[in-house]
Amino acid sequence: MVPSGMQVFFALVATAVALMQTCDAQVCGRPPLGNRIVGGTEARDGSWPWQVDIQLGASGHVCGGSLISRDWVLSAAHCFPKPSDVSSYRLYMGRYQLNGYNQFEISSSVSRVVVPDGYSTPQEGRDVALVQLRTPVSWTDRIQPVCLPDSDLQFYSGTLCYVTGWGDVQEGVPLSGIGTLREVEVPIIDQASCNNMYSLQSSNSDRVDILSDMICAGYKEGGKDSCQGDSGGPLVCLVGNGTWIQAGIVSFGLGCAQQNRPGVYAKVSSFAGLIRSTVPDAQLMGQAHICGAEGLLVLSLSLGVVLLGTL
């Protein structure tokens, strides 16, 4: 017996729903509590649930990071000058106030740190670290993973993104009081323009070359930027389906929020291969987009079948 067009329609709709439910079961980059630094403002509690506070013994807060799976955090290699010695590090997830009470936070020591072969200094690139938690987290409204870009994903110049952290509020001025997480909106700057900015009024001693595994964000006039203490933290951009994707990792800059000195970030998409091989359950940008496209494609085919059946 040949199924009718309507039967095929309902079967395909069920397939589409199943596909979308499968995608939703692996949520990343979507803060359950909604969304709404230098030149920035205080973030809402729970608005950046992948934000991680990296503390080092008596030094306290040294860097930021982002949660990419239940037991892995993405940060900067320069935050771990001795990656084989991680005994003094402690990472905090679900934290909102650096110096206040955080009802929903959890913490873990570090099992190991993976950095790319050949890393030397942030200015020479490869400034990325994968940090394995000794105790995996459980997902809550305030503890969620961020989505990551696949190797072919581009973030175009002018795209507005957010950088978050507990770093200095201006150069040499640390975050005071209870230390609420801060956010600042900055536009992506293309590699050529960023190189041109850094070449202005530069001597040979402070010459900076923006490499292919780096991405810049900020304003030509300065005023808004990441700063000391934000290192290793995420630069995230909102894509059309309402998902936050991490474009960069706070790496370095000359000063904080200075004119023609935008922030320089490690370009996450350049390290997609390393991330995929080290953290198989990290969610990459391409997979997230395919999910929505598959559902729409199946629904479109369903409607086509019904229309053909009526002819």
Residue pairs with C-beta under 8 A, 6 or more apart in sequence:
3 11
4 309
5 305
5 306
5 308
5 309
5 310
6 306
6 309
8 302
8 305
8 306
8 309
9 302
9 303
9 305
9 306
12 298
12 299
12 301
12 302
12 305
13 298
13 299
13 302
15 298
16 294
16 295
16 296
16 298
16 299
16 302
17 295
19 291
19 294
19 295
19 298
20 291
20 292
20 295
22 291
23 288
23 291
23 292
23 295
26 283
27 144
28 144
28 145
28 146
28 147
28 243
28 283
28 288
29 50
29 145
29 146
29 147
29 236
29 243
29 244
29 245
29 283
29 288
30 144
30 242
30 243
30 244
31 46
31 47
31 48
31 49
31 144
31 244
32 46
32 49
32 141
32 144
33 44
33 45
33 46
33 47
33 49
33 141
33 142
34 44
34 46
34 47
35 44
35 47
35 48
35 244
36 43
36 44
36 47
37 163
37 164
37 165
37 167
37 169
37 182
37 183
37 184
37 224
37 225
37 226
37 227
37 230
38 167
38 168
38 169
38 170
38 171
38 184
38 223
38 224
38 225
38 226
38 227
38 256
38 257
39 184
39 223
39 224
39 225
39 257
40 163
40 182
40 183
40 184
40 185
40 224
41 182
41 183
41 184
42 180
42 181
42 182
42 183
43 96
43 164
43 180
43 181
43 182
43 183
45 96
45 142
46 96
46 141
46 142
47 183
48 162
48 164
48 181
48 183
48 234
48 236
49 67
49 94
49 140
49 141
49 142
49 143
49 144
50 66
50 67
50 68
50 144
50 145
50 146
50 234
50 246
51 64
51 65
51 66
51 67
51 95
51 164
51 165
51 181
51 233
51 234
52 64
52 65
52 66
52 67
52 73
52 75
52 91
52 92
52 93
52 95
53 61
53 64
53 65
53 91
53 92
53 95
53 98
53 166
54 61
54 62
54 63
54 64
54 65
54 73
54 75
54 79
54 89
54 91
54 131
54 232
55 61
55 62
55 89
55 90
55 91
55 92
56 62
56 88
56 89
57 88
57 89
61 98
61 166
61 229
62 79
62 229
62 231
63 75
63 76
63 79
63 229
63 231
63 232
63 233
64 75
64 164
64 165
64 166
64 167
64 229
64 230
64 231
64 232
64 233
64 234
64 250
65 73
65 74
65 75
65 79
65 91
65 131
65 232
65 233
65 234
66 73
66 74
66 75
66 146
66 233
66 234
66 246
66 249
67 73
67 74
67 93
67 137
67 143
67 144
67 145
67 146
68 74
68 145
68 146
68 148
68 275
68 279
68 282
68 283
69 145
69 279
69 281
69 282
70 133
70 136
70 137
70 138
70 139
70 281
71 111
71 132
71 133
71 135
71 136
71 137
72 130
72 131
72 132
72 133
72 278
72 279
72 282
73 91
73 130
73 131
73 132
73 133
74 128
74 129
74 130
74 131
74 146
74 148
74 234
74 246
74 249
74 268
74 275
75 128
75 129
75 131
75 232
75 233
75 249
76 122
76 127
76 128
76 129
76 231
76 232
76 249
76 250
76 251
76 266
77 83
77 115
77 116
77 119
77 122
77 126
77 127
77 128
77 129
78 121
78 122
78 127
78 231
78 232
78 251
78 252
79 129
79 231
79 232
80 86
80 89
80 113
80 115
80 129
80 131
83 112
83 113
83 114
83 115
83 129
84 113
86 109
86 110
86 111
86 112
86 113
86 131
87 109
89 109
89 110
89 131
90 107
90 108
90 109
90 110
91 107
91 108
91 109
91 110
91 131
91 133
92 102
92 105
92 106
92 107
93 105
93 106
93 107
93 108
93 137
93 143
94 102
94 104
94 105
94 106
94 140
94 142
94 143
95 102
95 105
95 181
96 102
96 105
96 142
96 180
96 181
97 178
97 179
97 180
97 181
98 166
98 175
98 178
98 179
98 180
98 181
99 177
99 178
99 179
100 178
100 179
100 180
104 140
104 141
104 142
104 143
105 142
106 135
106 137
106 143
108 133
108 134
108 135
108 136
108 137
109 133
109 134
109 135
110 131
110 132
110 133
110 134
111 132
111 133
111 134
112 131
112 132
113 129
113 130
113 131
113 132
114 129
114 130
114 131
114 132
114 274
114 278
115 126
115 128
115 129
115 130
116 126
116 128
116 271
116 274
118 126
119 126
119 127
120 126
122 251
122 252
122 264
122 266
123 208
123 209
123 252
124 211
125 211
125 212
125 213
125 214
125 266
126 213
126 266
127 249
127 251
127 252
127 266
128 249
128 266
128 268
128 271
128 274
129 232
130 274
130 275
130 278
130 279
137 143
145 282
145 283
146 234
146 236
146 244
146 245
146 246
147 243
147 244
147 245
147 246
147 283
147 284
147 285
147 288
148 245
148 246
148 268
148 272
148 275
148 282
148 283
148 284
148 285
149 155
149 245
149 246
149 247
149 268
149 269
149 272
149 284
149 285
150 269
150 272
150 284
150 285
150 286
150 287
151 269
151 270
151 272
151 273
152 269
152 286
153 245
153 269
153 285
153 286
154 269
155 161
155 188
155 215
155 237
155 247
156 188
156 190
157 187
157 188
157 189
157 190
157 193
158 187
158 188
159 187
159 188
159 237
160 185
160 186
160 187
160 188
160 237
161 185
161 186
161 187
161 188
161 217
161 235
161 236
161 237
161 238
161 247
161 248
162 183
162 184
162 185
162 186
162 235
162 236
162 237
163 183
163 184
163 186
163 217
163 226
163 230
163 233
163 234
163 235
163 236
163 250
163 263
164 181
164 182
164 183
164 184
164 230
164 233
164 234
164 236
165 181
165 182
165 226
165 229
165 230
165 233
165 250
166 175
166 179
166 181
166 182
166 229
166 230
167 175
167 182
167 226
167 227
167 228
167 229
167 230
167 231
167 233
167 250
168 174
168 175
168 227
168 228
168 229
168 230
168 256
169 175
169 176
169 182
169 227
170 227
170 256
170 257
171 227
171 228
171 255
171 256
171 257
174 229
175 182
175 229
184 224
184 225
184 226
185 224
186 217
186 218
186 219
186 224
186 225
186 235
186 262
186 263
187 217
187 218
187 219
188 215
188 216
188 217
188 237
188 247
189 197
189 216
189 217
189 218
189 262
190 216
191 210
191 212
191 214
191 215
191 216
193 216
194 210
194 216
194 262
194 264
195 209
195 210
197 220
197 260
197 261
197 262
198 207
198 208
198 209
198 210
198 254
198 260
198 261
199 207
200 260
201 260
202 208
206 254
208 254
208 264
210 216
210 264
212 267
212 270
213 266
213 267
213 270
213 271
214 251
214 264
214 265
214 266
214 267
215 235
215 247
215 248
215 264
215 265
215 266
215 267
216 262
216 263
216 264
216 265
217 235
217 247
217 248
217 262
217 263
217 265
218 224
218 225
218 257
218 261
218 262
218 263
219 262
220 259
220 260
220 262
221 259
222 257
222 258
222 259
222 260
222 261
223 257
224 257
225 253
225 256
225 257
225 258
225 262
225 263
226 233
226 235
226 250
226 253
226 256
226 263
227 256
227 257
228 256
230 250
231 250
231 251
231 252
232 249
232 250
233 249
233 250
234 246
234 248
234 249
234 250
235 246
235 247
235 248
235 249
235 250
235 263
235 265
236 244
236 245
236 246
236 247
237 244
237 245
237 247
238 244
238 245
239 245
239 285
239 289
241 288
241 289
241 292
243 288
245 285
246 268
247 265
247 267
247 268
247 269
248 265
248 266
248 267
248 268
249 265
249 266
249 268
250 263
250 265
251 263
251 264
251 265
251 266
252 264
253 261
253 262
253 263
253 264
254 261
255 261
268 275
269 285
272 284
275 282
275 284
276 282
276 284
